């Protein structure tokens, strides 16, 4: 199986965002940013996130703490509009 290209990944992310009615410009890095932010919101130690993101400096990872607030958590994700899961359905762990 041939791995997908950077361009193909970008297109997949953009098409998913369009399907979810996300007006903001998004790309694969948006997923990385969301991943780090959600881990912080869930209480994951920032040093673990640093390793997962491959950051050499903790300051690079600390950037994500600026947006990891309870207010952000209260916002409904536009990706919920994709209808991948029904209300009350068991969501995948993680």
Jmol script that loads the backbone (N, CA, C; Angstrom):
load data "model"
ATOM      1  N   UNK A   1       0.842  -1.170   0.000  1.00  0.00           N
ATOM      2  CA  UNK A   1       0.000   0.000   0.000  1.00  0.00           C
ATOM      3  C   UNK A   1       0.895   1.243   0.000  1.00  0.00           C
ATOM      4  N   UNK A   2       0.582   2.163  -0.860  1.00  0.00           N
ATOM      5  CA  UNK A   2       1.363   3.392  -0.994  1.00  0.00           C
ATOM      6  C   UNK A   2       0.874   4.434   0.025  1.00  0.00           C
ATOM      7  N   UNK A   3       1.793   5.054   0.764  1.00  0.00           N
ATOM      8  CA  UNK A   3       1.374   6.088   1.721  1.00  0.00           C
ATOM      9  C   UNK A   3       0.786   7.297   0.991  1.00  0.00           C
ATOM     10  N   UNK A   4      -0.099   8.025   1.687  1.00  0.00           N
ATOM     11  CA  UNK A   4      -0.671   9.211   1.058  1.00  0.00           C
ATOM     12  C   UNK A   4       0.350  10.343   1.076  1.00  0.00           C
ATOM     13  N   UNK A   5       0.213  11.216   0.118  1.00  0.00           N
ATOM     14  CA  UNK A   5       1.134  12.348   0.014  1.00  0.00           C
ATOM     15  C   UNK A   5       0.677  13.481   0.931  1.00  0.00           C
ATOM     16  N   UNK A   6       1.547  14.439   1.116  1.00  0.00           N
ATOM     17  CA  UNK A   6       1.218  15.629   1.900  1.00  0.00           C
ATOM     18  C   UNK A   6       0.033  16.351   1.278  1.00  0.00           C
ATOM     19  N   UNK A   7       0.039  16.441  -0.027  1.00  0.00           N
ATOM     20  CA  UNK A   7      -1.051  17.117  -0.743  1.00  0.00           C
ATOM     21  C   UNK A   7      -2.385  16.385  -0.542  1.00  0.00           C
ATOM     22  N   UNK A   8      -2.354  15.050  -0.603  1.00  0.00           N
ATOM     23  CA  UNK A   8      -3.575  14.272  -0.402  1.00  0.00           C
ATOM     24  C   UNK A   8      -4.112  14.454   1.018  1.00  0.00           C
ATOM     25  N   UNK A   9      -3.225  14.442   2.006  1.00  0.00           N
ATOM     26  CA  UNK A   9      -3.643  14.641   3.388  1.00  0.00           C
ATOM     27  C   UNK A   9      -4.277  16.018   3.558  1.00  0.00           C
ATOM     28  N   UNK A  10      -3.654  17.030   2.984  1.00  0.00           N
ATOM     29  CA  UNK A  10      -4.196  18.386   3.068  1.00  0.00           C
ATOM     30  C   UNK A  10      -5.607  18.422   2.480  1.00  0.00           C
ATOM     31  N   UNK A  11      -5.782  17.800   1.336  1.00  0.00           N
ATOM     32  CA  UNK A  11      -7.090  17.799   0.671  1.00  0.00           C
ATOM     33  C   UNK A  11      -8.148  17.083   1.524  1.00  0.00           C
ATOM     34  N   UNK A  12      -7.786  15.975   2.140  1.00  0.00           N
ATOM     35  CA  UNK A  12      -8.710  15.240   3.005  1.00  0.00           C
ATOM     36  C   UNK A  12      -9.168  16.118   4.168  1.00  0.00           C
ATOM     37  N   UNK A  13      -8.228  16.807   4.797  1.00  0.00           N
ATOM     38  CA  UNK A  13      -8.559  17.671   5.935  1.00  0.00           C
ATOM     39  C   UNK A  13      -9.453  18.825   5.489  1.00  0.00           C
ATOM     40  N   UNK A  14      -9.129  19.441   4.371  1.00  0.00           N
ATOM     41  CA  UNK A  14      -9.927  20.562   3.860  1.00  0.00           C
ATOM     42  C   UNK A  14     -11.346  20.103   3.524  1.00  0.00           C
ATOM     43  N   UNK A  15     -11.477  18.957   2.877  1.00  0.00           N
ATOM     44  CA  UNK A  15     -12.802  18.453   2.514  1.00  0.00           C
ATOM     45  C   UNK A  15     -13.629  18.106   3.753  1.00  0.00           C
ATOM     46  N   UNK A  16     -12.997  17.554   4.782  1.00  0.00           N
ATOM     47  CA  UNK A  16     -13.708  17.259   6.029  1.00  0.00           C
ATOM     48  C   UNK A  16     -14.178  18.548   6.696  1.00  0.00           C
ATOM     49  N   UNK A  17     -13.348  19.565   6.676  1.00  0.00           N
ATOM     50  CA  UNK A  17     -13.725  20.858   7.257  1.00  0.00           C
ATOM     51  C   UNK A  17     -14.893  21.472   6.495  1.00  0.00           C
ATOM     52  N   UNK A  18     -14.867  21.378   5.183  1.00  0.00           N
ATOM     53  CA  UNK A  18     -15.971  21.901   4.376  1.00  0.00           C
ATOM     54  C   UNK A  18     -17.262  21.147   4.679  1.00  0.00           C
ATOM     55  N   UNK A  19     -17.175  19.828   4.826  1.00  0.00           N
ATOM     56  CA  UNK A  19     -18.351  19.017   5.136  1.00  0.00           C
ATOM     57  C   UNK A  19     -18.935  19.373   6.499  1.00  0.00           C
ATOM     58  N   UNK A  20     -18.084  19.859   7.398  1.00  0.00           N
ATOM     59  CA  UNK A  20     -18.518  20.253   8.741  1.00  0.00           C
ATOM     60  C   UNK A  20     -18.860  21.739   8.821  1.00  0.00           C
ATOM     61  N   UNK A  21     -18.896  22.406   7.680  1.00  0.00           N
ATOM     62  CA  UNK A  21     -19.204  23.847   7.621  1.00  0.00           C
ATOM     63  C   UNK A  21     -18.242  24.700   8.438  1.00  0.00           C
ATOM     64  N   UNK A  22     -16.973  24.346   8.409  1.00  0.00           N
ATOM     65  CA  UNK A  22     -15.951  25.139   9.090  1.00  0.00           C
ATOM     66  C   UNK A  22     -15.443  26.185   8.108  1.00  0.00           C
ATOM     67  N   UNK A  23     -15.645  27.449   8.446  1.00  0.00           N
ATOM     68  CA  UNK A  23     -15.250  28.532   7.548  1.00  0.00           C
ATOM     69  C   UNK A  23     -13.761  28.857   7.658  1.00  0.00           C
ATOM     70  N   UNK A  24     -13.178  28.562   8.807  1.00  0.00           N
ATOM     71  CA  UNK A  24     -11.769  28.866   9.046  1.00  0.00           C
ATOM     72  C   UNK A  24     -10.880  28.039   8.117  1.00  0.00           C
ATOM     73  N   UNK A  25      -9.775  28.628   7.709  1.00  0.00           N
ATOM     74  CA  UNK A  25      -8.800  27.895   6.901  1.00  0.00           C
ATOM     75  C   UNK A  25      -8.138  26.830   7.777  1.00  0.00           C
ATOM     76  N   UNK A  26      -8.153  25.593   7.312  1.00  0.00           N
ATOM     77  CA  UNK A  26      -7.585  24.490   8.089  1.00  0.00           C
ATOM     78  C   UNK A  26      -6.622  23.680   7.239  1.00  0.00           C
ATOM     79  N   UNK A  27      -5.805  22.906   7.913  1.00  0.00           N
ATOM     80  CA  UNK A  27      -4.871  21.999   7.257  1.00  0.00           C
ATOM     81  C   UNK A  27      -4.459  20.946   8.262  1.00  0.00           C
ATOM     82  N   UNK A  28      -3.561  20.062   7.890  1.00  0.00           N
ATOM     83  CA  UNK A  28      -3.120  19.015   8.810  1.00  0.00           C
ATOM     84  C   UNK A  28      -2.576  19.554  10.137  1.00  0.00           C
ATOM     85  N   UNK A  29      -1.947  20.714  10.111  1.00  0.00           N
ATOM     86  CA  UNK A  29      -1.420  21.275  11.359  1.00  0.00           C
ATOM     87  C   UNK A  29      -2.549  21.632  12.322  1.00  0.00           C
ATOM     88  N   UNK A  30      -3.730  21.932  11.794  1.00  0.00           N
ATOM     89  CA  UNK A  30      -4.887  22.203  12.639  1.00  0.00           C
ATOM     90  C   UNK A  30      -5.204  20.985  13.501  1.00  0.00           C
ATOM     91  N   UNK A  31      -5.078  19.788  12.916  1.00  0.00           N
ATOM     92  CA  UNK A  31      -5.322  18.557  13.672  1.00  0.00           C
ATOM     93  C   UNK A  31      -4.286  18.388  14.777  1.00  0.00           C
ATOM     94  N   UNK A  32      -3.049  18.694  14.463  1.00  0.00           N
ATOM     95  CA  UNK A  32      -1.960  18.598  15.447  1.00  0.00           C
ATOM     96  C   UNK A  32      -2.218  19.557  16.606  1.00  0.00           C
ATOM     97  N   UNK A  33      -2.612  20.770  16.268  1.00  0.00           N
ATOM     98  CA  UNK A  33      -2.897  21.785  17.273  1.00  0.00           C
ATOM     99  C   UNK A  33      -4.076  21.343  18.152  1.00  0.00           C
ATOM    100  N   UNK A  34      -5.128  20.833  17.521  1.00  0.00           N
ATOM    101  CA  UNK A  34      -6.298  20.366  18.273  1.00  0.00           C
ATOM    102  C   UNK A  34      -5.939  19.202  19.185  1.00  0.00           C
ATOM    103  N   UNK A  35      -5.129  18.289  18.680  1.00  0.00           N
ATOM    104  CA  UNK A  35      -4.674  17.138  19.465  1.00  0.00           C
ATOM    105  C   UNK A  35      -3.993  17.611  20.744  1.00  0.00           C
ATOM    106  N   UNK A  36      -3.052  18.527  20.614  1.00  0.00           N
ATOM    107  CA  UNK A  36      -2.316  19.034  21.776  1.00  0.00           C
ATOM    108  C   UNK A  36      -3.235  19.782  22.731  1.00  0.00           C
ATOM    109  N   UNK A  37      -4.116  20.599  22.193  1.00  0.00           N
ATOM    110  CA  UNK A  37      -5.031  21.378  23.024  1.00  0.00           C
ATOM    111  C   UNK A  37      -5.959  20.468  23.818  1.00  0.00           C
ATOM    112  N   UNK A  38      -6.518  19.460  23.164  1.00  0.00           N
ATOM    113  CA  UNK A  38      -7.426  18.539  23.858  1.00  0.00           C
ATOM    114  C   UNK A  38      -6.702  17.738  24.937  1.00  0.00           C
ATOM    115  N   UNK A  39      -5.476  17.334  24.672  1.00  0.00           N
ATOM    116  CA  UNK A  39      -4.707  16.631  25.702  1.00  0.00           C
ATOM    117  C   UNK A  39      -4.502  17.522  26.922  1.00  0.00           C
ATOM    118  N   UNK A  40      -4.159  18.779  26.695  1.00  0.00           N
ATOM    119  CA  UNK A  40      -3.976  19.716  27.810  1.00  0.00           C
ATOM    120  C   UNK A  40      -5.273  19.911  28.581  1.00  0.00           C
ATOM    121  N   UNK A  41      -6.376  20.066  27.857  1.00  0.00           N
ATOM    122  CA  UNK A  41      -7.673  20.257  28.506  1.00  0.00           C
ATOM    123  C   UNK A  41      -8.064  19.052  29.351  1.00  0.00           C
ATOM    124  N   UNK A  42      -7.629  17.872  28.927  1.00  0.00           N
ATOM    125  CA  UNK A  42      -7.947  16.649  29.665  1.00  0.00           C
ATOM    126  C   UNK A  42      -6.962  16.374  30.792  1.00  0.00           C
ATOM    127  N   UNK A  43      -6.005  17.288  31.004  1.00  0.00           N
ATOM    128  CA  UNK A  43      -5.093  17.178  32.131  1.00  0.00           C
ATOM    129  C   UNK A  43      -3.813  16.401  31.876  1.00  0.00           C
ATOM    130  N   UNK A  44      -3.498  16.129  30.625  1.00  0.00           N
ATOM    131  CA  UNK A  44      -2.252  15.428  30.308  1.00  0.00           C
ATOM    132  C   UNK A  44      -1.065  16.327  30.633  1.00  0.00           C
ATOM    133  N   UNK A  45      -0.052  15.759  31.253  1.00  0.00           N
ATOM    134  CA  UNK A  45       1.151  16.510  31.607  1.00  0.00           C
ATOM    135  C   UNK A  45       1.785  17.095  30.343  1.00  0.00           C
ATOM    136  N   UNK A  46       2.152  18.352  30.414  1.00  0.00           N
ATOM    137  CA  UNK A  46       2.702  19.048  29.249  1.00  0.00           C
ATOM    138  C   UNK A  46       3.995  18.402  28.743  1.00  0.00           C
ATOM    139  N   UNK A  47       4.740  17.757  29.635  1.00  0.00           N
ATOM    140  CA  UNK A  47       5.983  17.094  29.197  1.00  0.00           C
ATOM    141  C   UNK A  47       5.693  15.858  28.350  1.00  0.00           C
ATOM    142  N   UNK A  48       4.578  15.198  28.626  1.00  0.00           N
ATOM    143  CA  UNK A  48       4.174  14.058  27.792  1.00  0.00           C
ATOM    144  C   UNK A  48       3.760  14.559  26.411  1.00  0.00           C
ATOM    145  N   UNK A  49       3.017  15.654  26.389  1.00  0.00           N
ATOM    146  CA  UNK A  49       2.599  16.239  25.110  1.00  0.00           C
ATOM    147  C   UNK A  49       3.820  16.688  24.319  1.00  0.00           C
ATOM    148  N   UNK A  50       4.807  17.232  25.006  1.00  0.00           N
ATOM    149  CA  UNK A  50       6.052  17.648  24.353  1.00  0.00           C
ATOM    150  C   UNK A  50       6.672  16.474  23.601  1.00  0.00           C
ATOM    151  N   UNK A  51       6.723  15.323  24.244  1.00  0.00           N
ATOM    152  CA  UNK A  51       7.300  14.131  23.611  1.00  0.00           C
ATOM    153  C   UNK A  51       6.441  13.686  22.431  1.00  0.00           C
ATOM    154  N   UNK A  52       5.124  13.658  22.617  1.00  0.00           N
ATOM    155  CA  UNK A  52       4.225  13.224  21.545  1.00  0.00           C
ATOM    156  C   UNK A  52       4.325  14.112  20.308  1.00  0.00           C
ATOM    157  N   UNK A  53       4.532  15.413  20.531  1.00  0.00           N
ATOM    158  CA  UNK A  53       4.635  16.347  19.410  1.00  0.00           C
ATOM    159  C   UNK A  53       6.044  16.430  18.838  1.00  0.00           C
ATOM    160  N   UNK A  54       7.010  15.865  19.562  1.00  0.00           N
ATOM    161  CA  UNK A  54       8.385  15.890  19.080  1.00  0.00           C
ATOM    162  C   UNK A  54       9.066  17.234  19.246  1.00  0.00           C
ATOM    163  N   UNK A  55       8.602  18.012  20.219  1.00  0.00           N
ATOM    164  CA  UNK A  55       9.213  19.315  20.472  1.00  0.00           C
ATOM    165  C   UNK A  55      10.490  19.156  21.287  1.00  0.00           C
ATOM    166  N   UNK A  56      11.546  19.803  20.857  1.00  0.00           N
ATOM    167  CA  UNK A  56      12.798  19.787  21.612  1.00  0.00           C
ATOM    168  C   UNK A  56      12.702  20.687  22.845  1.00  0.00           C
ATOM    169  N   UNK A  57      11.942  21.769  22.724  1.00  0.00           N
ATOM    170  CA  UNK A  57      11.835  22.743  23.815  1.00  0.00           C
ATOM    171  C   UNK A  57      10.417  22.774  24.364  1.00  0.00           C
ATOM    172  N   UNK A  58      10.321  22.786  25.686  1.00  0.00           N
ATOM    173  CA  UNK A  58       9.025  22.838  26.342  1.00  0.00           C
ATOM    174  C   UNK A  58       8.275  24.122  25.990  1.00  0.00           C
ATOM    175  N   UNK A  59       9.008  25.198  25.719  1.00  0.00           N
ATOM    176  CA  UNK A  59       8.367  26.466  25.351  1.00  0.00           C
ATOM    177  C   UNK A  59       7.510  26.328  24.101  1.00  0.00           C
ATOM    178  N   UNK A  60       7.938  25.485  23.167  1.00  0.00           N
ATOM    179  CA  UNK A  60       7.144  25.277  21.956  1.00  0.00           C
ATOM    180  C   UNK A  60       5.806  24.629  22.296  1.00  0.00           C
ATOM    181  N   UNK A  61       5.833  23.679  23.207  1.00  0.00           N
ATOM    182  CA  UNK A  61       4.606  23.001  23.620  1.00  0.00           C
ATOM    183  C   UNK A  61       3.742  23.928  24.462  1.00  0.00           C
ATOM    184  N   UNK A  62       4.363  24.768  25.269  1.00  0.00           N
ATOM    185  CA  UNK A  62       3.631  25.683  26.148  1.00  0.00           C
ATOM    186  C   UNK A  62       2.749  26.643  25.363  1.00  0.00           C
ATOM    187  N   UNK A  63       3.051  26.848  24.100  1.00  0.00           N
ATOM    188  CA  UNK A  63       2.213  27.705  23.251  1.00  0.00           C
ATOM    189  C   UNK A  63       0.760  27.246  23.291  1.00  0.00           C
ATOM    190  N   UNK A  64       0.540  25.936  23.336  1.00  0.00           N
ATOM    191  CA  UNK A  64      -0.816  25.395  23.297  1.00  0.00           C
ATOM    192  C   UNK A  64      -1.604  25.691  24.562  1.00  0.00           C
ATOM    193  N   UNK A  65      -0.933  26.010  25.664  1.00  0.00           N
ATOM    194  CA  UNK A  65      -1.645  26.304  26.908  1.00  0.00           C
ATOM    195  C   UNK A  65      -2.426  27.604  26.811  1.00  0.00           C
ATOM    196  N   UNK A  66      -2.078  28.451  25.875  1.00  0.00           N
ATOM    197  CA  UNK A  66      -2.767  29.732  25.730  1.00  0.00           C
ATOM    198  C   UNK A  66      -4.214  29.560  25.298  1.00  0.00           C
ATOM    199  N   UNK A  67      -4.518  28.467  24.607  1.00  0.00           N
ATOM    200  CA  UNK A  67      -5.886  28.257  24.136  1.00  0.00           C
ATOM    201  C   UNK A  67      -6.608  27.146  24.886  1.00  0.00           C
ATOM    202  N   UNK A  68      -5.921  26.441  25.752  1.00  0.00           N
ATOM    203  CA  UNK A  68      -6.541  25.338  26.489  1.00  0.00           C
ATOM    204  C   UNK A  68      -7.233  25.882  27.732  1.00  0.00           C
ATOM    205  N   UNK A  69      -8.445  26.368  27.557  1.00  0.00           N
ATOM    206  CA  UNK A  69      -9.203  26.949  28.659  1.00  0.00           C
ATOM    207  C   UNK A  69     -10.569  26.276  28.750  1.00  0.00           C
ATOM    208  N   UNK A  70     -11.225  26.398  29.900  1.00  0.00           N
ATOM    209  CA  UNK A  70     -12.582  25.845  30.023  1.00  0.00           C
ATOM    210  C   UNK A  70     -13.546  26.459  29.005  1.00  0.00           C
ATOM    211  N   UNK A  71     -13.304  27.705  28.620  1.00  0.00           N
ATOM    212  CA  UNK A  71     -14.161  28.350  27.629  1.00  0.00           C
ATOM    213  C   UNK A  71     -14.082  27.626  26.294  1.00  0.00           C
ATOM    214  N   UNK A  72     -12.885  27.271  25.891  1.00  0.00           N
ATOM    215  CA  UNK A  72     -12.708  26.546  24.632  1.00  0.00           C
ATOM    216  C   UNK A  72     -13.403  25.196  24.713  1.00  0.00           C
ATOM    217  N   UNK A  73     -13.315  24.545  25.849  1.00  0.00           N
ATOM    218  CA  UNK A  73     -13.933  23.231  26.027  1.00  0.00           C
ATOM    219  C   UNK A  73     -15.453  23.313  25.874  1.00  0.00           C
ATOM    220  N   UNK A  74     -16.052  24.434  26.255  1.00  0.00           N
ATOM    221  CA  UNK A  74     -17.500  24.582  26.204  1.00  0.00           C
ATOM    222  C   UNK A  74     -18.029  24.755  24.782  1.00  0.00           C
ATOM    223  N   UNK A  75     -17.156  25.057  23.836  1.00  0.00           N
ATOM    224  CA  UNK A  75     -17.578  25.270  22.455  1.00  0.00           C
ATOM    225  C   UNK A  75     -17.800  23.925  21.777  1.00  0.00           C
ATOM    226  N   UNK A  76     -18.921  23.800  21.066  1.00  0.00           N
ATOM    227  CA  UNK A  76     -19.209  22.579  20.321  1.00  0.00           C
ATOM    228  C   UNK A  76     -18.341  22.545  19.075  1.00  0.00           C
ATOM    229  N   UNK A  77     -17.723  21.424  18.829  1.00  0.00           N
ATOM    230  CA  UNK A  77     -16.855  21.273  17.664  1.00  0.00           C
ATOM    231  C   UNK A  77     -17.678  21.197  16.386  1.00  0.00           C
ATOM    232  N   UNK A  78     -17.294  21.947  15.352  1.00  0.00           N
ATOM    233  CA  UNK A  78     -17.985  21.837  14.069  1.00  0.00           C
ATOM    234  C   UNK A  78     -17.897  20.431  13.482  1.00  0.00           C
ATOM    235  N   UNK A  79     -16.888  19.660  13.880  1.00  0.00           N
ATOM    236  CA  UNK A  79     -16.775  18.294  13.378  1.00  0.00           C
ATOM    237  C   UNK A  79     -17.932  17.423  13.862  1.00  0.00           C
ATOM    238  N   UNK A  80     -18.640  17.855  14.932  1.00  0.00           N
ATOM    239  CA  UNK A  80     -19.816  17.115  15.377  1.00  0.00           C
ATOM    240  C   UNK A  80     -20.892  17.102  14.298  1.00  0.00           C
ATOM    241  N   UNK A  81     -20.865  18.091  13.407  1.00  0.00           N
ATOM    242  CA  UNK A  81     -21.838  18.176  12.318  1.00  0.00           C
ATOM    243  C   UNK A  81     -21.651  17.085  11.274  1.00  0.00           C
ATOM    244  N   UNK A  82     -20.514  16.420  11.306  1.00  0.00           N
ATOM    245  CA  UNK A  82     -20.270  15.360  10.327  1.00  0.00           C
ATOM    246  C   UNK A  82     -21.149  14.144  10.583  1.00  0.00           C
ATOM    247  N   UNK A  83     -21.700  14.037  11.785  1.00  0.00           N
ATOM    248  CA  UNK A  83     -22.593  12.935  12.098  1.00  0.00           C
ATOM    249  C   UNK A  83     -21.912  11.585  12.183  1.00  0.00           C
ATOM    250  N   UNK A  84     -20.647  11.576  12.565  1.00  0.00           N
ATOM    251  CA  UNK A  84     -19.932  10.313  12.673  1.00  0.00           C
ATOM    252  C   UNK A  84     -20.438   9.485  13.848  1.00  0.00           C
ATOM    253  N   UNK A  85     -20.942  10.163  14.879  1.00  0.00           N
ATOM    254  CA  UNK A  85     -21.436   9.472  16.056  1.00  0.00           C
ATOM    255  C   UNK A  85     -22.811  10.015  16.393  1.00  0.00           C
ATOM    256  N   UNK A  86     -23.687   9.143  16.813  1.00  0.00           N
ATOM    257  CA  UNK A  86     -25.017   9.555  17.238  1.00  0.00           C
ATOM    258  C   UNK A  86     -24.967   9.853  18.735  1.00  0.00           C
ATOM    259  N   UNK A  87     -25.861  10.714  19.188  1.00  0.00           N
ATOM    260  CA  UNK A  87     -25.923  11.057  20.600  1.00  0.00           C
ATOM    261  C   UNK A  87     -26.122   9.796  21.429  1.00  0.00           C
ATOM    262  N   UNK A  88     -25.320   9.650  22.469  1.00  0.00           N
ATOM    263  CA  UNK A  88     -25.413   8.495  23.340  1.00  0.00           C
ATOM    264  C   UNK A  88     -24.614   7.294  22.872  1.00  0.00           C
ATOM    265  N   UNK A  89     -24.079   7.365  21.675  1.00  0.00           N
ATOM    266  CA  UNK A  89     -23.284   6.257  21.140  1.00  0.00           C
ATOM    267  C   UNK A  89     -21.932   6.243  21.818  1.00  0.00           C
ATOM    268  N   UNK A  90     -21.392   5.066  22.019  1.00  0.00           N
ATOM    269  CA  UNK A  90     -20.061   4.959  22.616  1.00  0.00           C
ATOM    270  C   UNK A  90     -19.030   5.530  21.671  1.00  0.00           C
ATOM    271  N   UNK A  91     -18.258   6.481  22.164  1.00  0.00           N
ATOM    272  CA  UNK A  91     -17.201   7.093  21.374  1.00  0.00           C
ATOM    273  C   UNK A  91     -15.913   6.323  21.581  1.00  0.00           C
ATOM    274  N   UNK A  92     -15.023   6.351  20.598  1.00  0.00           N
ATOM    275  CA  UNK A  92     -13.744   5.666  20.775  1.00  0.00           C
ATOM    276  C   UNK A  92     -12.934   6.306  21.889  1.00  0.00           C
ATOM    277  N   UNK A  93     -12.152   5.494  22.599  1.00  0.00           N
ATOM    278  CA  UNK A  93     -11.294   6.021  23.660  1.00  0.00           C
ATOM    279  C   UNK A  93     -10.221   6.898  23.059  1.00  0.00           C
ATOM    280  N   UNK A  94      -9.816   7.943  23.825  1.00  0.00           N
ATOM    281  CA  UNK A  94      -8.715   8.789  23.388  1.00  0.00           C
ATOM    282  C   UNK A  94      -9.211  10.037  22.914  1.00  0.00           C
TER     283      UNK A  94
END
end "model"
wireframe off; spacefill off
backbone 0.3
color backbone group
